[in-house]
C-alpha cells in the first residue's frame, strides 16, 4: 500500500525516536528484533540509521507522485550536509551525528544514497536477475558502506546484496503496486522463459505462479547467508531466506508472500544473537 506524504520541510525536534521506529518496525520486524542484541549504548544510533534508510527507501518506492518524492530526497540531501557541519535539524540525524564515527562518513556517501534512491524511480526493466539486483544496489550499496563505517566493519558487498534481495522480495510481495507505478519487479529473461508479458503479471494464472516460484528461487540462490552483516543485517538475511524458501515452494506465491513479511522465524533471532556476539 502506498502512503502519500507531504515533502519534509519542517520537523518536530522533540519527536521521540520511537515515533520513527514505528514505521520501519512495521515494515521490517526483524530490525526491531535485532535492536535487543545491540549494545545498549548504540541502540539509538542503530535505530536512527535504520529509520533514515527506511525514509530514503520510502521516497524511492513508497511515494507515488514524482515531485513529492524528489522534494523529500532533496531535503534529506541538504540535511546530511547540515549534519556534517554539526547543524542537524531532524531528530534522526541529531542522534546519528552523535556517534563516534559519524565524521568518518564522507558527505559523498550520503549523496550517493540519495542519488541511488532517485535512480529507483526511473529504473528500466532489468534483463536478468543480476541486473535487477544491481539496480537495487544503487541505493543499498552506499547505505551498506555507511552502515559498515558507523557500526562495522561488515562485509559491505554481502550486506548490499542482502538488502537488494530484501527489496526484490518486497517488490514482489506488492506486485500490483509496483506494476501500477511503472516498475517491473521480475527480470525480462524470466518473463520470456515462462511466456509471460508484463500484463500477465496482474492476474493469476499457472504461468504467473510458475514464474514467481522461479523468481523467488533465483532470489534465494542470490541471497547471502547471515555472516559478517552485523546483528540487524544477519536478522534480516535469515528472515528473508526463510520467507523466500517458504514462498518459492507455495502453490500460489503471490497469495502467501505478503503475510510472510510480518512473520519472523526463530532462526532470525539466532542469527542476530550470533552476529552481535561475534561483533562484541
HELIX and SHEET records of a PDB file:
HELIX    1   1 UNK A   17  UNK A   27  1                                  11    
HELIX    2   2 UNK A   29  UNK A   35  1                                   7    
HELIX    3   3 UNK A   40  UNK A   42  5                                   3    
HELIX    4   4 UNK A   43  UNK A   61  1                                  19    
HELIX    5   5 UNK A   66  UNK A   84  1                                  19    
HELIX    6   6 UNK A   91  UNK A   97  1                                   7    
HELIX    7   7 UNK A  102  UNK A  104  5                                   3    
HELIX    8   8 UNK A  107  UNK A  121  1                                  15    
HELIX    9   9 UNK A  129  UNK A  151  1                                  23    
HELIX   10  10 UNK A  156  UNK A  173  1                                  18    
HELIX   11  11 UNK A  175  UNK A  180  1                                   6    
HELIX   12  12 UNK A  188  UNK A  193  1                                   6    
HELIX   13  13 UNK A  198  UNK A  202  5                                   5    
HELIX   14  14 UNK A  206  UNK A  222  1                                  17    
HELIX   15  15 UNK A  230  UNK A  248  1                                  19    
HELIX   16  16 UNK A  253  UNK A  260  1                                   8    
HELIX   17  17 UNK A  266  UNK A  279  1                                  14    
END                                                                             
